[in-house]
Amino acid sequence: MSSPRNEGFLTQDQREKLRIAVQNAETLSLASPRSPTGGSTSALLQQYEQQRASAAAKGGGGGVRHVRRAHSGKTIKVKKDGAGGKGTWGKLIDTDTDACLDRNDPNYDSDEEPYELVEAPVSTPVDDYKKSVVPIIEEYFSTGDVKLVASDLKELGYDDFHRYFVKKLVSMAMDRHDKEKEMASVLLSSLYGDVINSTQIRLGFVMLLEAVDDLAVDIPDVVDVLALFIARAVVDDILPPAFLSREKVSLSESSKGIQVVQIAEKSYLSAPHHAELLERRWGGSTNTTVDAVKRRITDLLKEYIKNGDTAEACRCIRELAVPFFHHEVVKRALTLGMESPTAGALIVKLLKEASEECLISSSQMMKGFSRVVDSLDDLSLDIPSAKSQFQTLVSKAVSEGWLDSSFIHLGANGDAQDDEHGKLRRYKREAVSMIHEYFLSDDVPELIRSLKELGSPEYNPIFIKKLITIAMDRKNSEKEMASVLLSSLCMELFSTEDIVKGFIMLLESAEDTALDILDASDELGLFLARAVIDDVLAPLNLDEISSNLPPNCSGAETLNMARSLSSARHGGERLLRCWGGGTGWAVEDTKDKIAKLLEEYESGGDVGEACNCIRELHMPFFNHEVVKKALVMAMEKKTGRILDLLQECFGEGIITINQMTKGFTRVRDGLDDLALDIPDAREKFMSFVEHANKSGWLLPSFGAAMPA
């Protein structure tokens, strides 16, 4: 059908009204004898056709007006929609347009339906927050990037809504593998204090307990898994143990939440060695260790040298999924190429192929070559021609275009620096050797003696940097040993200025360190905070370190983390146990045990048993507390038996000279308070100092000057 606009046709609505009008006209004509039509509609229809033709001839786009005859027989024009005029019946028909729409009509148009206003739901900030955290969690499970999660949550800007993040993170992890469960626990522990406060952590777990019945529909073992999460949170010190007792009272006896609390309390937290068991329950560390990646790189390169399959080697490199660590591939490949002349051509082929496929980026390639430059002196000990072979490899790589030509100038500068800093390089080698030996022997006095013999105090900050860098790439036991050693060095050999400079160097190189040690920033933050707790650094030293960092240095974030950790509630206890130091007791528990063993020794007099108890504390870095409490007890009891115990501990090497000195220093600093309860505290302390100096317990640097 042609458009009514072109032929002057009426609309469907107008046609309907016309049909009704015609029917009404016929009825009126038959009913009224005065009608001039005499009961025939032909005149009306003829008139309608004439008007329609006339309108079409004039180009009118719309339909003609309705025409009606008056009772007088005159033809008149009526108003729009057929409403009145003189002698008319008024509007032809009043009806609801909706009632005239027939959905079965072939000409039905849905656009003619009346509009319905639908109320759209209003989005609240909480809803927006909940939607935003889901992709953040999904991405974290894919990448394991804790820093990115912290940054994203800070950008959301809803600190009071983080309870929903805790709930969503744990509920999503519960429906996944053990790897994601471990990642969720690690993330909560990492965000605690700095990003998510303790209240939000607690409220998040409260919401999880309240939702256990609903979660059980999709997660059959939700009771046991959530109990593990809560127990792990207690072990990680992000939930207080009192959380369980409080929730046990508030939860309904018939809910599954009460079962969760009971299982966490009785099955997990009451078991012997529960902390170690819970930390390994889901497989421990969520990330592949650096050592494991290095071994895989070495294995794939050796396999490639055997079969020469470049495509397979590239596939294996891609499957490592560590593009930020490809510089290690380059370094190890170049080293293997220099060790075996027959493998050199294959190594060049592999690196060229990896560069052309954009598998190894130009920056990673440059980084790998630079690392080889730094180790050329050591390589030359095993490979006499290492330097000449390396220069050949560099020339070939630059000429073939898979190594940036600017590297040649960098290499030349590096050679010049080798000659200029030969002493520094030798010191670094000696320092690394001493640190490795210390990690094997745990002999602090021997290391201090070796450092003194080395005789380069100007390089003390470099030793600190090496010590912590090596420890960060090792197990927790070595990290704990590094902190203990740092405390000992601060007492006997290193100045606070040396410590500050060492940490500044570590923070300045944090980005480079992170290339080798994936979680270097977090570990360095723990070392800094632990140094504050151990009195190696004062809180004001952190401000000094911050003022010496270059602008926009990534180490500033690490420094802020250290501030948060050291100032957090129970921060001291958490940091003393951050790497498994001691037995996992809180500081107050340890102090109580020390007081009890000293009282038992005072009453029984068994020196051997007392020494054994001090050993079993497994906290040698905290033995200054033993010295302090022993001296205070000797003042109170007015007996010399305690001094005999200190003499035995010192003679057997249980309490070192630096721990002994630190204990005496703490007593000296607190003499004003002690004098309130022990009037002759000063005189007694001076006699103890005299005895200690004669026995060789104290460092020469210790002075007996009394506080004003």
C-alpha positions as CSV (number, residue, x, y, z in Angstrom):
1,M,0.0,0.0,0.0
2,S,1.3,3.5,-0.9
3,S,1.8,6.1,1.8
4,P,-1.3,8.1,2.8
5,R,0.9,11.2,2.6
6,N,1.3,10.7,-1.2
7,E,-2.3,9.8,-2.1
8,G,-4.3,11.8,0.5
9,F,-5.6,8.7,2.3
10,L,-6.9,8.8,5.8
11,T,-5.2,7.3,8.7
12,Q,-6.4,4.1,10.2
13,D,-8.0,6.0,13.1
14,Q,-9.8,8.3,10.7
15,R,-11.0,5.4,8.6
16,E,-12.5,3.9,11.7
17,K,-14.3,7.0,12.6
18,L,-15.5,7.5,9.1
19,R,-17.0,4.0,9.0
20,I,-18.9,4.7,12.3
21,A,-20.0,8.1,10.9
22,V,-21.4,6.5,7.8
23,Q,-23.3,3.9,9.8
24,N,-24.7,6.7,12.0
25,A,-25.7,8.7,8.9
26,E,-27.5,5.8,7.4
27,T,-29.4,5.2,10.7
28,L,-30.3,8.9,10.9
29,S,-31.4,9.0,7.3
30,L,-33.7,6.0,7.7
31,A,-35.1,7.4,10.9
32,S,-35.8,11.0,9.8
33,P,-38.3,11.6,6.9
34,R,-37.0,15.1,6.5
35,S,-33.6,13.8,5.4
36,P,-32.9,14.8,1.8
37,T,-31.1,11.6,1.2
38,G,-34.2,9.7,1.4
39,G,-32.5,6.8,3.2
40,S,-29.7,6.5,0.6
41,T,-26.0,7.0,1.5
42,S,-24.8,7.4,-2.1
43,A,-24.9,11.2,-2.0
44,L,-22.7,11.3,1.1
45,L,-20.2,8.9,-0.3
46,Q,-20.1,10.7,-3.6
47,Q,-19.4,13.9,-1.8
48,Y,-16.7,12.3,0.3
49,E,-15.0,10.9,-2.9
50,Q,-15.2,14.3,-4.6
51,Q,-13.6,16.0,-1.6
52,R,-10.9,13.4,-1.4
53,A,-10.1,13.7,-5.1
54,S,-10.0,17.5,-4.7
55,A,-7.6,17.3,-1.8
56,A,-5.3,14.9,-3.7
57,A,-5.3,17.2,-6.7
58,K,-4.2,20.1,-4.6
59,G,-1.4,18.0,-3.1
60,G,-2.9,17.9,0.4
61,G,-1.2,15.4,2.5
62,G,-3.8,14.8,5.1
63,G,-7.3,13.4,5.0
64,V,-10.4,15.6,4.4
65,R,-12.5,17.0,7.2
66,H,-15.5,15.0,8.3
67,V,-18.7,16.1,6.6
68,R,-22.1,15.9,8.1
69,R,-25.5,17.0,7.0
70,A,-27.7,19.1,9.3
71,H,-31.3,18.4,9.8
72,S,-32.0,21.4,7.6
73,G,-30.4,19.7,4.7
74,K,-27.5,22.0,4.4
75,T,-24.0,20.7,4.2
76,I,-21.7,22.1,6.9
77,K,-18.1,21.7,8.0
78,V,-17.6,20.4,11.5
79,K,-14.8,20.9,13.9
80,K,-11.8,18.7,14.2
81,D,-12.5,15.2,15.4
82,G,-16.2,15.6,14.4
83,A,-17.1,17.9,17.3
84,G,-20.1,20.1,17.0
85,G,-21.3,23.0,14.9
86,K,-24.7,24.5,14.7
87,G,-27.3,21.9,14.1
88,T,-25.0,18.9,14.7
89,W,-25.1,16.1,17.2
90,G,-21.8,17.1,18.7
91,K,-18.7,14.8,18.6
92,L,-19.4,11.6,16.7
93,I,-18.0,9.3,19.3
94,D,-16.1,9.5,22.5
95,T,-14.1,6.3,23.1
96,D,-10.7,5.2,24.5
97,T,-8.2,5.0,21.7
98,D,-6.5,2.0,23.4
99,A,-9.8,0.0,23.1
100,C,-9.8,0.5,19.4
101,L,-6.3,-1.1,18.9
102,D,-6.5,-4.6,17.7
103,R,-3.2,-6.5,18.0
104,N,-4.5,-9.1,15.4
105,D,-5.0,-6.3,12.8
106,P,-2.5,-6.7,10.0
107,N,-2.0,-2.9,10.2
108,Y,-1.4,-2.9,14.0
109,D,1.5,-0.7,14.9
110,S,3.0,-1.2,18.4
111,D,4.2,2.5,18.4
112,E,0.5,3.4,18.9
113,E,0.4,1.7,22.2
114,P,0.4,4.1,25.2
115,Y,3.8,4.5,26.9
116,E,4.2,2.9,30.4
117,L,6.6,4.5,32.8
118,V,8.7,1.8,34.5
119,E,10.5,2.8,37.7
120,A,14.2,2.2,37.3
121,P,16.0,1.0,40.4
122,V,18.2,3.7,42.0
123,S,21.9,2.6,42.3
124,T,23.4,3.2,45.8
125,P,27.1,3.6,46.7
126,V,27.1,0.2,48.3
127,D,25.8,-1.4,45.2
128,D,28.4,0.4,43.1
129,Y,31.1,-0.7,45.5
130,K,30.0,-4.4,45.4
131,K,30.0,-4.4,41.6
132,S,33.4,-2.7,41.5
133,V,35.2,-5.2,43.8
134,V,34.3,-8.3,41.8
135,P,36.6,-7.6,38.8
136,I,39.3,-6.5,41.3
137,I,39.1,-9.9,43.0
138,E,39.0,-11.8,39.7
139,E,42.1,-10.0,38.4
140,Y,43.9,-10.7,41.6
141,F,43.2,-14.4,41.3
142,S,44.7,-14.2,37.8
143,T,47.8,-12.1,38.6
144,G,48.4,-12.3,42.3
145,D,49.3,-8.6,42.4
146,V,48.6,-7.5,45.9
147,K,49.8,-3.9,45.2
148,L,47.3,-3.5,42.4
149,V,44.4,-4.6,44.7
150,A,45.6,-2.1,47.3
151,S,45.8,0.7,44.8
152,D,42.3,-0.2,43.3
153,L,40.7,-0.3,46.7
154,K,42.2,3.1,47.6
155,E,40.9,4.6,44.4
156,L,37.3,3.4,45.2
157,G,37.4,5.7,48.2
158,Y,34.9,3.8,50.3
159,D,36.9,2.8,53.4
160,D,33.7,2.0,55.4
161,F,32.5,-0.5,52.8
162,H,35.6,-2.7,52.9
163,R,33.7,-5.3,54.9
164,Y,31.8,-6.2,51.7
165,F,35.2,-6.7,50.0
166,V,36.2,-9.1,52.7
167,K,33.0,-11.0,52.4
168,K,33.1,-11.2,48.6
169,L,36.8,-12.2,48.5
170,V,36.4,-15.1,51.0
171,S,33.1,-16.3,49.5
172,M,34.6,-16.3,46.0
173,A,37.7,-18.1,47.2
174,M,35.7,-20.7,49.0
175,D,34.2,-21.9,45.7
176,R,37.6,-22.2,44.1
177,H,40.8,-24.2,44.5
178,D,43.3,-24.2,47.4
179,K,45.5,-21.8,45.5
180,E,42.8,-19.1,45.5
181,K,42.0,-19.8,49.2
182,E,45.6,-19.3,50.1
183,M,45.8,-16.1,47.9
184,A,42.7,-14.7,49.7
185,S,44.3,-15.3,53.1
186,V,47.6,-13.7,52.0
187,L,45.7,-10.7,50.5
188,L,43.7,-10.0,53.7
189,S,46.9,-10.2,55.8
190,S,48.7,-7.9,53.3
191,L,45.9,-5.3,53.3
192,Y,45.3,-5.4,57.0
193,G,46.2,-2.1,58.7
194,D,47.3,-0.2,55.7
195,V,44.2,-0.5,53.5
196,I,41.6,-2.4,55.5
197,N,41.3,-1.6,59.2
198,S,40.6,-4.2,61.9
199,T,37.0,-3.2,62.3
200,Q,36.2,-3.8,58.6
201,I,38.0,-7.2,58.7
202,R,35.9,-8.2,61.7
203,L,32.6,-7.0,60.2
204,G,33.4,-8.8,57.0
205,F,33.8,-12.1,58.8
206,V,30.6,-11.4,60.9
207,M,28.7,-11.0,57.6
208,L,30.2,-14.3,56.4
209,L,29.0,-16.1,59.5
210,E,25.6,-14.7,59.1
211,A,25.4,-15.8,55.5
212,V,26.7,-19.4,56.0
213,D,23.2,-20.9,55.5
214,D,22.8,-19.2,52.2
215,L,26.4,-20.0,51.1
216,A,25.8,-23.7,51.9
217,V,23.4,-23.9,48.9
218,D,26.3,-23.4,46.5
219,I,29.3,-24.5,48.6
220,P,28.6,-27.8,50.3
221,D,31.6,-27.7,52.6
222,V,31.3,-24.0,53.5
223,V,31.2,-24.7,57.3
224,D,34.7,-26.3,57.3
225,V,36.2,-23.9,54.7
226,L,35.0,-20.8,56.5
227,A,36.2,-22.2,59.8
228,L,39.7,-22.6,58.2
229,F,39.6,-19.0,56.9
230,I,38.7,-17.7,60.4
231,A,41.3,-19.8,62.1
232,R,43.9,-18.6,59.6
233,A,42.9,-15.0,60.2
234,V,43.4,-15.5,63.9
235,V,46.9,-17.0,63.3
236,D,47.7,-14.2,60.9
237,D,46.7,-11.7,63.7
238,I,44.1,-10.0,61.6
239,L,41.3,-11.3,63.8
240,P,41.7,-11.3,67.6
241,P,41.1,-14.7,69.4
242,A,38.2,-13.0,71.3
243,F,36.3,-12.8,68.0
244,L,35.2,-16.4,68.3
245,S,33.9,-16.1,71.9
246,R,32.0,-12.9,71.0
247,E,30.4,-14.4,67.9
248,K,29.5,-17.6,69.8
249,V,27.2,-15.6,72.0
250,S,25.6,-13.5,69.3
251,L,24.9,-16.3,66.8
252,S,21.8,-18.5,66.9
253,E,22.3,-22.0,68.2
254,S,20.5,-23.4,65.2
255,S,22.6,-21.6,62.6
256,K,25.5,-23.1,60.7
257,G,27.5,-20.0,61.8
258,I,27.8,-21.4,65.3
259,Q,29.2,-24.7,63.8
260,V,31.8,-22.7,62.0
261,V,32.9,-21.0,65.2
262,Q,33.1,-24.3,67.1
263,I,35.1,-26.0,64.4
264,A,37.6,-23.1,64.2
265,E,38.0,-23.0,67.9
266,K,38.1,-26.7,68.8
267,S,39.5,-28.4,65.7
268,Y,41.9,-25.9,64.3
269,L,43.1,-23.4,66.9
270,S,43.4,-25.9,69.7
271,A,45.5,-28.4,67.8
272,P,49.3,-28.7,68.6
273,H,51.4,-26.6,66.2
274,H,48.2,-25.3,64.7
275,A,49.9,-22.1,63.3
276,E,52.3,-24.1,61.1
277,L,49.5,-26.5,60.1
278,L,47.1,-23.7,59.1
279,E,49.8,-21.8,57.1
280,R,50.4,-24.9,55.1
281,R,46.8,-26.1,54.9
282,W,46.3,-24.7,51.4
283,G,49.8,-25.2,50.1
284,G,51.6,-22.3,51.6
285,S,53.0,-19.6,49.3
286,T,50.6,-18.6,46.5
287,N,53.4,-17.6,44.1
288,T,56.0,-19.6,42.4
289,T,59.3,-19.0,44.1
290,V,62.1,-17.2,42.3
291,D,64.3,-20.3,42.8
292,A,61.7,-22.5,41.1
293,V,61.5,-20.1,38.1
294,K,65.3,-20.0,37.8
295,R,65.4,-23.8,37.8
296,R,62.8,-24.0,35.1
297,I,64.6,-21.5,33.0
298,T,67.9,-23.4,33.3
299,D,66.1,-26.7,32.5
300,L,64.4,-25.4,29.4
301,L,67.7,-23.8,28.1
302,K,69.6,-27.0,28.6
303,E,66.9,-29.0,26.8
304,Y,67.0,-26.5,24.0
305,I,70.8,-26.9,23.6
306,K,70.2,-30.6,23.3
307,N,67.5,-30.6,20.7
308,G,67.9,-27.2,19.0
309,D,64.1,-26.7,18.8
310,T,63.7,-22.9,18.9
311,A,59.9,-23.0,18.6
312,E,59.6,-25.4,21.5
313,A,62.0,-23.2,23.6
314,C,60.0,-20.1,22.9
315,R,56.8,-21.9,23.8
316,C,58.3,-22.9,27.2
317,I,59.5,-19.4,27.9
318,R,55.9,-18.2,27.1
319,E,54.4,-20.8,29.5
320,L,56.6,-19.5,32.3
321,A,54.2,-16.5,32.3
322,V,56.8,-14.2,33.9
323,P,57.5,-11.5,31.3
324,F,58.9,-9.2,34.0
325,F,61.5,-11.9,34.7
326,H,62.7,-12.5,31.1
327,H,66.0,-10.8,31.8
328,E,66.9,-13.9,33.8
329,V,66.3,-16.0,30.6
330,V,68.7,-13.7,28.7
331,K,71.3,-13.7,31.5
332,R,71.3,-17.5,31.8
333,A,71.2,-18.0,28.1
334,L,74.3,-15.8,27.6
335,T,76.1,-17.6,30.4
336,L,75.4,-21.0,28.9
337,G,76.5,-19.7,25.5
338,M,79.9,-18.5,27.0
339,E,80.4,-21.8,28.9
340,S,79.9,-23.9,25.8
341,P,81.3,-22.6,22.5
342,T,79.1,-25.1,20.5
343,A,76.0,-23.7,22.2
344,G,76.8,-20.1,21.4
345,A,75.2,-20.2,17.9
346,L,72.0,-21.8,19.3
347,I,71.7,-19.2,22.0
348,V,72.1,-16.3,19.6
349,K,69.4,-18.0,17.4
350,L,67.0,-18.4,20.3
351,L,67.4,-14.8,21.6
352,K,67.0,-13.4,18.1
353,E,63.9,-15.4,17.6
354,A,62.5,-14.4,21.0
355,S,63.1,-10.7,20.2
356,E,61.6,-10.8,16.7
357,E,58.5,-12.5,18.1
358,C,58.3,-9.8,20.8
359,L,58.5,-12.6,23.4
360,I,61.4,-10.9,25.1
361,S,61.0,-7.1,25.1
362,S,64.0,-4.8,24.3
363,S,64.1,-3.5,27.9
364,Q,64.3,-7.1,29.3
365,M,67.0,-7.9,26.7
366,M,69.0,-4.9,27.8
367,K,68.5,-5.8,31.4
368,G,69.7,-9.3,30.8
369,F,72.9,-8.1,29.1
370,S,73.5,-5.5,31.8
371,R,73.3,-8.2,34.5
372,V,75.9,-10.2,32.6
373,V,78.2,-7.1,32.6
374,D,77.9,-6.9,36.4
375,S,79.0,-10.5,36.8
376,L,81.7,-10.6,34.2
377,D,84.5,-10.6,36.8
378,D,83.0,-13.6,38.6
379,L,82.4,-15.4,35.2
380,S,86.0,-14.8,34.2
381,L,87.2,-17.0,37.1
382,D,85.4,-20.0,35.5
383,I,85.5,-18.9,31.9
384,P,88.8,-17.1,31.1
385,S,87.6,-15.8,27.8
386,A,84.2,-14.6,29.1
387,K,84.9,-10.9,28.4
388,S,86.0,-11.4,24.8
389,Q,83.1,-13.9,24.2
390,F,80.6,-11.4,25.6
391,Q,81.9,-8.6,23.5
392,T,81.4,-10.8,20.4
393,L,77.9,-11.6,21.5
394,V,77.1,-7.9,22.0
395,S,78.5,-6.9,18.6
396,K,76.5,-9.7,16.9
397,A,73.3,-8.8,18.7
398,V,73.6,-5.1,17.9
399,S,74.4,-5.8,14.2
400,E,71.4,-8.1,13.8
401,G,69.1,-5.5,15.5
402,W,67.8,-7.5,18.5
403,L,69.9,-5.5,21.0
404,D,69.8,-1.7,21.2
405,S,73.0,0.0,20.0
406,S,73.1,2.2,23.1
407,F,74.1,-0.9,25.1
408,I,77.7,-0.6,23.7
409,H,78.2,2.7,25.4
410,L,76.7,1.4,28.7
411,G,79.1,-1.5,28.5
412,A,82.1,0.8,28.0
413,N,81.1,2.8,31.0
414,G,80.8,-0.4,33.0
415,D,84.3,-1.4,32.2
416,A,85.7,1.9,33.3
417,Q,83.8,1.6,36.6
418,D,85.3,-1.9,37.1
419,D,88.7,-0.3,37.3
420,E,87.6,2.6,39.4
421,H,85.7,0.5,42.0
422,G,87.8,-2.6,42.3
423,K,88.0,-2.2,46.0
424,L,84.2,-2.0,46.3
425,R,83.7,-5.1,44.2
426,R,86.1,-7.0,46.3
427,Y,84.3,-5.9,49.4
428,K,81.0,-7.0,48.0
429,R,82.4,-10.4,47.3
430,E,83.8,-10.8,50.8
431,A,80.5,-9.5,52.3
432,V,78.4,-11.9,50.3
433,S,80.7,-14.8,51.4
434,M,80.4,-13.8,55.1
435,I,76.6,-13.5,54.9
436,H,76.3,-17.0,53.3
437,E,78.5,-18.4,56.0
438,Y,76.5,-16.7,58.7
439,F,73.3,-18.2,57.4
440,L,74.9,-21.6,57.7
441,S,76.6,-21.2,61.1
442,D,74.3,-18.6,62.9
443,D,77.6,-17.4,64.5
444,V,77.1,-13.6,65.1
445,P,80.4,-13.0,67.0
446,E,82.4,-14.7,64.1
447,L,80.7,-12.5,61.5
448,I,81.4,-9.3,63.6
449,R,85.1,-10.4,63.9
450,S,85.3,-10.9,60.1
451,L,83.8,-7.5,59.4
452,K,86.4,-5.9,61.7
453,E,89.2,-7.7,60.0
454,L,87.9,-6.6,56.6
455,G,88.5,-3.0,57.8
456,S,86.2,-1.0,55.5
457,P,83.7,0.8,57.8
458,E,82.8,3.2,55.0
459,Y,81.1,0.3,53.2
460,N,78.9,-0.6,56.2
461,P,75.7,0.6,54.5
462,I,76.5,-1.7,51.5
463,F,76.9,-4.7,53.9
464,I,73.4,-3.9,55.2
465,K,72.0,-3.7,51.7
466,K,73.6,-7.0,50.8
467,L,72.4,-8.7,54.0
468,I,68.8,-7.8,53.6
469,T,68.7,-8.4,49.8
470,I,70.1,-11.9,50.2
471,A,67.7,-12.6,53.1
472,M,64.7,-11.4,51.1
473,D,65.4,-14.1,48.5
474,R,65.6,-16.9,51.2
475,K,63.3,-18.6,53.7
476,N,61.8,-17.0,56.8
477,S,64.5,-18.5,59.0
478,E,67.2,-16.5,57.2
479,K,65.1,-13.3,57.3
480,E,64.8,-13.7,61.1
481,M,68.5,-14.3,61.3
482,A,69.2,-11.1,59.3
483,S,67.0,-9.0,61.7
484,V,68.8,-10.5,64.7
485,L,72.2,-9.8,63.1
486,L,71.2,-6.3,62.3
487,S,70.3,-5.7,65.9
488,S,73.7,-7.1,67.0
489,L,75.6,-5.0,64.5
490,C,73.8,-1.9,65.7
491,M,74.9,-2.6,69.3
492,E,78.5,-3.4,68.6
493,L,79.8,-2.2,65.2
494,F,77.4,-0.1,63.0
495,S,76.2,3.4,63.7
496,T,72.6,4.5,63.3
497,E,73.8,6.6,60.3
498,D,75.1,3.3,58.7
499,I,71.7,1.7,59.2
500,V,69.9,4.7,57.8
501,K,72.1,4.8,54.7
502,G,71.8,1.1,54.1
503,F,68.0,1.3,54.1
504,I,68.0,4.4,51.8
505,M,70.1,2.3,49.3
506,L,67.6,-0.5,49.6
507,L,64.6,1.7,49.0
508,E,66.3,3.5,46.1
509,S,66.9,0.1,44.3
510,A,63.5,-1.4,45.3
511,E,62.3,-1.5,41.7
512,D,65.3,-3.4,40.5
513,T,65.2,-5.8,43.4
514,A,61.6,-6.5,42.6
515,L,62.7,-7.9,39.3
516,D,64.4,-10.7,41.1
517,I,62.3,-10.9,44.2
518,L,58.6,-10.7,43.5
519,D,57.5,-9.5,46.9
520,A,60.6,-7.5,47.7
521,S,58.6,-4.3,48.6
522,D,56.5,-6.1,51.2
523,E,59.5,-7.9,52.7
524,L,61.6,-4.7,52.8
525,G,58.7,-3.0,54.6
526,L,58.7,-5.7,57.2
527,F,62.5,-5.4,57.7
528,L,62.1,-1.6,58.2
529,A,59.3,-2.1,60.7
530,R,61.2,-4.8,62.5
531,A,64.2,-2.5,62.8
532,V,62.0,0.0,64.6
533,I,60.6,-2.6,67.0
534,D,64.2,-3.9,67.7
535,D,65.4,-0.3,68.5
536,V,67.8,-0.5,65.6
537,L,66.0,2.5,64.1
538,A,64.0,5.2,65.9
539,P,60.6,6.2,64.4
540,L,62.2,9.6,63.6
541,N,64.8,7.8,61.4
542,L,62.0,6.8,59.1
543,D,61.3,10.5,58.4
544,E,65.0,11.0,57.8
545,I,65.0,8.1,55.3
546,S,61.9,9.6,53.6
547,S,63.5,13.0,53.2
548,N,66.6,11.5,51.5
549,L,64.6,9.5,48.9
550,P,64.4,10.9,45.4
551,P,61.0,12.3,44.3
552,N,58.4,9.7,43.0
553,C,60.5,6.9,44.4
554,S,58.5,3.6,44.8
555,G,60.3,3.1,48.1
556,A,58.1,5.8,49.6
557,E,55.1,3.4,49.6
558,T,57.3,0.7,51.3
559,L,58.2,3.3,54.0
560,N,54.6,4.1,54.6
561,M,53.9,0.4,55.0
562,A,56.6,0.2,57.6
563,R,55.2,3.1,59.5
564,S,51.7,1.5,59.6
565,L,53.1,-1.9,60.7
566,S,55.2,-0.5,63.5
567,S,52.5,1.8,64.8
568,A,49.6,-0.7,64.5
569,R,48.0,-2.2,67.6
570,H,50.0,-5.1,68.8
571,G,52.5,-4.3,66.1
572,G,55.5,-5.3,68.2
573,E,54.2,-8.8,68.9
574,R,53.2,-9.3,65.2
575,L,56.6,-8.1,63.9
576,L,58.6,-10.2,66.4
577,R,56.8,-13.2,64.9
578,C,56.5,-12.1,61.3
579,W,59.1,-14.6,60.1
580,G,58.4,-17.3,62.7
581,G,60.9,-15.9,65.3
582,G,60.8,-17.5,68.7
583,T,57.9,-19.7,69.6
584,G,55.1,-17.6,68.3
585,W,54.4,-16.2,71.8
586,A,53.3,-12.7,72.3
587,V,55.9,-10.4,74.0
588,E,53.9,-10.3,77.2
589,D,53.8,-14.1,77.3
590,T,57.5,-14.2,76.9
591,K,58.1,-11.7,79.6
592,D,55.9,-13.8,82.0
593,K,57.9,-16.9,81.2
594,I,61.2,-15.1,81.8
595,A,59.9,-13.8,85.2
596,K,58.7,-17.2,86.2
597,L,62.0,-19.0,85.3
598,L,64.0,-16.3,87.2
599,E,61.8,-16.7,90.3
600,E,62.1,-20.5,90.1
601,Y,65.9,-20.2,89.9
602,E,65.9,-17.7,92.8
603,S,64.0,-20.2,94.9
604,G,65.7,-23.4,93.7
605,G,69.2,-22.3,92.7
606,D,69.5,-24.8,89.8
607,V,71.7,-22.8,87.3
608,G,71.7,-25.6,84.7
609,E,67.9,-25.8,84.6
610,A,67.6,-22.0,84.4
611,C,70.0,-21.9,81.5
612,N,68.1,-24.7,79.7
613,C,64.8,-22.8,80.2
614,I,66.4,-19.6,78.6
615,R,67.6,-21.7,75.6
616,E,64.1,-23.2,75.2
617,L,62.6,-19.7,74.8
618,H,64.2,-19.8,71.3
619,M,64.4,-16.0,71.3
620,P,68.1,-15.0,71.6
621,F,67.4,-11.6,70.2
622,F,65.2,-11.0,73.3
623,N,67.7,-12.1,75.9
624,H,68.2,-8.4,76.9
625,E,64.9,-8.8,78.7
626,V,66.3,-11.7,80.7
627,V,69.2,-9.4,81.7
628,K,66.9,-6.5,82.6
629,K,64.5,-8.6,84.7
630,A,67.5,-10.4,86.4
631,L,69.1,-7.1,87.4
632,V,65.8,-5.7,88.7
633,M,65.1,-8.9,90.7
634,A,68.7,-8.7,92.2
635,M,67.9,-5.1,93.4
636,E,64.6,-6.2,94.9
637,K,65.8,-9.5,96.5
638,K,69.2,-8.0,97.6
639,T,71.0,-11.2,96.6
640,G,73.9,-12.0,94.3
641,R,72.5,-15.4,93.1
642,I,71.0,-13.8,90.0
643,L,74.4,-12.4,89.0
644,D,75.7,-16.0,89.2
645,L,73.1,-17.0,86.6
646,L,74.1,-14.1,84.3
647,Q,77.7,-15.2,84.6
648,E,76.8,-18.7,83.6
649,C,74.7,-17.6,80.7
650,F,77.5,-15.3,79.4
651,G,80.1,-18.0,79.9
652,E,78.1,-20.6,77.9
653,G,77.3,-18.1,75.1
654,I,73.6,-18.1,75.8
655,I,73.6,-14.3,76.3
656,T,75.9,-12.4,74.0
657,I,77.8,-9.3,75.0
658,N,75.6,-7.1,73.0
659,Q,72.4,-8.5,74.5
660,M,74.0,-8.1,78.0
661,T,74.9,-4.5,77.2
662,K,71.4,-3.8,75.9
663,G,69.9,-5.2,79.1
664,F,72.1,-3.0,81.3
665,T,71.3,0.0,79.1
666,R,67.6,-0.6,79.6
667,V,67.9,-0.7,83.3
668,R,70.0,2.4,83.4
669,D,67.4,4.3,81.3
670,G,64.7,3.2,83.7
671,L,66.4,4.0,87.0
672,D,64.3,7.0,87.8
673,D,61.2,4.8,87.9
674,L,62.9,2.0,89.7
675,A,64.1,4.4,92.4
676,L,60.4,5.0,93.4
677,D,60.1,1.4,94.6
678,I,63.8,0.6,95.3
679,P,65.4,3.6,97.1
680,D,69.0,2.4,96.7
681,A,68.5,1.3,93.0
682,R,71.2,3.7,91.8
683,E,73.8,2.4,94.2
684,K,73.0,-1.2,93.5
685,F,73.1,-0.7,89.7
686,M,76.5,0.9,89.9
687,S,77.8,-2.1,91.8
688,F,76.3,-4.4,89.1
689,V,78.0,-2.4,86.4
690,E,81.4,-2.6,88.2
691,H,80.9,-6.4,88.5
692,A,80.0,-6.7,84.8
693,N,83.0,-4.7,83.7
694,K,85.3,-6.9,85.7
695,S,83.6,-10.0,84.2
696,G,83.8,-8.7,80.6
697,W,80.0,-8.7,80.1
698,L,79.7,-5.2,78.7
699,L,80.9,-3.5,75.5
700,P,83.6,-0.8,75.9
701,S,81.1,1.7,74.5
702,F,78.8,1.2,77.5
703,G,79.0,4.1,79.9
704,A,77.6,4.0,83.4
705,A,76.6,7.7,83.4
706,M,73.4,8.0,85.3
707,P,70.4,9.8,84.0
708,A,69.8,13.3,85.3
